[in-house]
C-alpha cells in the first residue's frame, strides 16, 4: 500500500486520545489524520475523511462505538475498524464483531498488541485480544442441532438479530412491541433449536452459520 495507513481515532478520554496519538505516530507506517470524541462525530469524520482504519472506543457519549462501527461499515465497508476498549464482556465482544469490527483490543494492552490488531485488521483478518479470546472461543463450538432443528420462525429470527446486537430481553420487547415474557419464551426456543446454553453462544452460532 502506498503511503502510511491513515487512522482516525474515536475516543472520548483526552488522556487516552493523547496516548494513542503519541504511541501510534511513533510508527512511520501510521498517520493519525483526525480524532473524534463521540460516536456521531466519529461517523461524520469517517464519512468526510475516508480513513483507512478507525480505532474505536465502545463507551462513547451520544452514539456508542458499536452503533458507530455499524454505521461506518454499512456506508464504507472498505474502512477497517479496531475496537479498543476496557469492555470485556462476551456479549459486547460478539455485538462489536457483529457490527462489522475487524479487531477487538483491550485498553491497557501493550502498544505492540494494538499494532498487531491494526495490522491484522488491515490485512483482512479478525483479531481478538488474548485476554478475551479464550472466553469467546469457548462459545465457538459448532451447533449440535440438525439443519431442520435450526429452522427458526421469522419472529425468532427478529429476536435473534437483536440478541446478536447485544440487546437485553426488555430492550428487545420494546423494539418488537412484545411483552418481556414473550421474548423470554422466544429466547428459550432459539437456544433449544440451536442447542446452546446461553445468549452469547446463540449469538456466536448465528454469526458462524450465517443466520444473521
C-alpha positions as CSV (number, residue, x, y, z in Angstrom):
1,X,0.0,0.0,0.0
2,X,1.4,3.4,-1.0
3,X,1.9,5.9,1.9
4,X,1.2,5.5,5.6
5,X,-2.0,3.9,6.9
6,X,-4.4,6.8,7.6
7,X,-6.0,6.3,11.0
8,X,-9.0,8.1,12.7
9,X,-9.2,7.8,16.5
10,X,-12.6,7.9,18.1
11,X,-12.1,8.2,21.9
12,X,-13.7,10.5,24.5
13,X,-11.0,10.3,27.1
14,X,-8.5,13.2,26.4
15,X,-5.6,11.4,28.1
16,X,-6.3,8.2,26.1
17,X,-6.5,10.2,22.9
18,X,-3.1,11.8,23.6
19,X,-1.6,8.4,24.5
20,X,-2.9,6.7,21.3
21,X,-1.7,9.6,19.1
22,X,1.8,9.6,20.6
23,X,2.1,5.8,20.6
24,X,0.9,5.3,17.0
25,X,2.7,8.2,15.4
26,X,6.0,6.6,16.7
27,X,5.4,4.1,13.9
28,X,6.2,5.6,10.5
29,X,3.7,3.3,8.7
30,X,0.8,5.1,10.6
31,X,-0.6,8.6,10.2
32,X,-3.2,10.0,12.6
33,X,-5.5,12.1,10.4
34,X,-8.1,13.1,12.9
35,X,-9.7,12.4,16.3
36,X,-13.3,12.5,17.4
37,X,-14.8,12.4,20.9
38,X,-18.2,10.8,20.3
39,X,-19.8,8.3,18.0
40,X,-21.7,10.8,15.9
41,X,-18.6,12.9,15.3
42,X,-16.7,9.6,14.5
43,X,-19.1,8.6,11.8
44,X,-19.1,12.1,10.3
45,X,-15.2,12.2,10.4
46,X,-15.1,8.8,8.7
47,X,-17.6,10.0,6.1
48,X,-15.6,13.2,5.3
49,X,-12.1,11.9,5.6
50,X,-12.3,8.3,4.4
51,X,-9.6,6.9,6.7
52,X,-8.1,3.5,6.0
53,X,-8.8,2.4,9.6
54,X,-10.7,3.6,12.7
55,X,-9.6,3.0,16.3
56,X,-12.9,3.0,18.1
57,X,-13.8,3.1,21.8
58,X,-17.2,1.4,22.8
59,X,-18.2,3.7,25.7
60,X,-18.8,6.9,23.8
61,X,-21.3,9.7,24.5
62,X,-24.2,10.1,22.2
63,X,-23.7,7.2,19.9
64,X,-21.8,4.2,21.3
65,X,-18.9,2.6,19.5
66,X,-20.7,-0.5,18.4
67,X,-23.5,1.5,16.7
68,X,-20.9,3.9,15.2
69,X,-19.0,0.9,13.8
70,X,-22.2,-0.5,12.3
71,X,-22.9,2.8,10.6
72,X,-19.4,3.2,9.3
73,X,-19.3,-0.3,7.9
74,X,-22.7,0.0,6.3
75,X,-21.6,3.1,4.4
76,X,-17.9,2.3,3.9
77,X,-17.2,-1.5,4.1
78,X,-13.6,-0.9,3.0
79,X,-12.8,1.1,6.2
80,X,-11.4,-1.2,8.8
81,X,-12.4,-0.8,12.5
82,X,-10.3,-1.8,15.5
83,X,-12.3,-1.7,18.8
84,X,-10.1,-0.5,21.6
85,X,-12.0,-0.6,24.9
86,X,-12.0,-1.6,28.6
87,X,-15.2,-3.6,28.0
88,X,-14.5,-7.3,28.1
89,X,-18.0,-9.0,28.4
90,X,-18.6,-11.7,25.8
91,X,-21.9,-10.2,24.8
92,X,-20.2,-6.9,23.9
93,X,-17.4,-8.6,22.0
94,X,-20.0,-10.6,20.0
95,X,-22.0,-7.4,19.4
96,X,-18.9,-5.5,18.3
97,X,-17.9,-8.2,15.8
98,X,-21.4,-8.5,14.6
99,X,-21.4,-4.7,13.9
100,X,-18.5,-5.3,11.5
101,X,-15.5,-4.6,13.6
102,X,-12.3,-6.2,12.3
103,X,-10.4,-6.4,15.6
104,X,-11.0,-6.2,19.3
105,X,-8.2,-4.9,21.6
106,X,-8.3,-4.2,25.4
107,X,-7.2,-0.9,26.8
108,X,-4.0,-1.3,28.9
109,X,-2.6,-3.8,26.4
110,X,0.9,-3.1,25.1
111,X,1.3,-0.8,22.0
112,X,2.7,-3.8,20.2
113,X,-0.5,-5.7,20.7
114,X,-2.5,-2.7,19.3
115,X,-0.2,-2.5,16.3
116,X,-0.7,-6.3,15.8
117,X,-4.5,-5.7,15.9
118,X,-4.3,-2.9,13.4
119,X,-2.1,-4.8,11.1
120,X,-4.4,-7.9,11.2
121,X,-7.4,-5.7,10.5
122,X,-5.8,-4.0,7.6
123,X,-4.8,-7.4,6.1
124,X,-8.4,-8.6,6.3
125,X,-8.1,-10.8,9.4
126,X,-10.2,-10.8,12.5
127,X,-8.2,-10.2,15.7
128,X,-9.3,-10.9,19.3
129,X,-7.2,-9.7,22.2
130,X,-5.7,-12.7,24.0
131,X,-7.4,-11.5,27.3
132,X,-10.8,-12.3,25.8
133,X,-10.1,-14.7,23.1
134,X,-10.2,-17.8,25.4
135,X,-13.6,-17.0,26.8
136,X,-15.1,-16.2,23.4
137,X,-13.6,-19.3,21.8
138,X,-15.4,-21.4,24.4
139,X,-18.6,-20.4,22.6
140,X,-17.4,-21.2,19.1
141,X,-18.4,-24.9,19.2
142,X,-20.4,-25.9,16.1
143,X,-24.1,-26.3,16.6
144,X,-25.3,-29.7,17.5
145,X,-28.8,-29.2,16.1
146,X,-29.8,-30.8,12.9
147,X,-30.5,-28.5,9.9
148,X,-34.2,-28.9,10.5
149,X,-33.8,-28.1,14.2
150,X,-32.1,-24.8,13.2
151,X,-35.1,-23.5,11.3
152,X,-36.3,-20.5,13.2
153,X,-39.6,-18.7,12.8
154,X,-39.5,-15.1,11.4
155,X,-40.2,-13.8,14.9
156,X,-37.4,-15.9,16.4
157,X,-35.1,-14.5,13.7
158,X,-36.1,-11.0,14.7
159,X,-35.3,-11.8,18.3
160,X,-32.0,-13.4,17.4
161,X,-30.9,-10.4,15.4
162,X,-31.4,-8.2,18.3
163,X,-29.7,-10.7,20.6
164,X,-26.6,-10.5,18.4
165,X,-26.7,-6.7,18.6
166,X,-26.4,-7.1,22.4
167,X,-29.9,-6.0,23.5
168,X,-31.5,-7.3,26.7
169,X,-34.8,-9.0,26.8
170,X,-36.7,-5.8,28.0
171,X,-35.0,-3.9,25.2
172,X,-35.9,-6.5,22.6
173,X,-39.5,-6.4,24.0
174,X,-39.6,-2.6,23.5
175,X,-38.2,-2.9,19.9
176,X,-40.7,-5.6,18.9
177,X,-43.7,-4.3,20.9
178,X,-44.0,-7.6,22.7
179,X,-44.0,-8.4,26.4
180,X,-40.8,-9.4,28.2
181,X,-42.3,-12.8,29.0
182,X,-43.0,-13.4,25.3
183,X,-39.4,-12.5,24.4
184,X,-38.1,-14.8,27.2
185,X,-40.1,-17.7,25.6
186,X,-38.7,-16.9,22.2
187,X,-35.1,-16.8,23.5
188,X,-35.6,-20.2,25.2
189,X,-36.9,-21.6,21.9
190,X,-34.0,-20.2,20.0
191,X,-31.5,-21.7,22.4
192,X,-33.2,-25.0,22.2
193,X,-33.2,-25.1,18.4
194,X,-29.5,-24.0,18.3
195,X,-28.6,-26.5,21.1
196,X,-26.8,-23.8,23.1
197,X,-26.8,-22.9,26.8
198,X,-26.8,-19.1,26.8
199,X,-27.4,-16.0,24.8
200,X,-23.8,-15.5,23.8
201,X,-23.5,-19.0,22.4
202,X,-26.7,-18.4,20.4
203,X,-25.2,-15.1,19.0
204,X,-22.0,-16.8,18.0
205,X,-23.7,-19.7,16.4
206,X,-25.9,-17.3,14.5
207,X,-22.8,-15.4,13.2
208,X,-20.9,-18.6,12.3
209,X,-23.7,-20.2,10.4
210,X,-24.9,-17.1,8.6
211,X,-28.3,-16.9,10.3
212,X,-27.9,-13.2,10.8
